[in-house]
C-alpha cells in the first residue's frame, strides 16, 4: 500500500509541477516572445490566462459552499 501511495504522490507532484511550469511560461515569459514565433501555437490566447483561474476559483468556492451547507444540514439531523 505504501508503494501505491508514493506513486500517487509522485504523479500528483509531477502534474502540479507541469501545470505550474506551463502557466508560468504562458503568463510571464510568452508576452516577451515575438507573436510570429512558433511557440505561440502551443498556448491559448492571453485572455484565458485570467479567465481560467477565475472560473476555477468561482467553481471551487461554489463547491465548498455546497459541501459546507450539506455537512451543516447533515449534522443538524444527527443532533435532532
Buried (B, 14 or more C-beta within 10 A) or exposed (E): EEEEEEEEEEEEEEEEEEEEEEBEBBBEEBEEEEEEEEEEEEBEEEEEBEEEEEEEEEEEEEEEEEEEEEEEEEEEEEEE
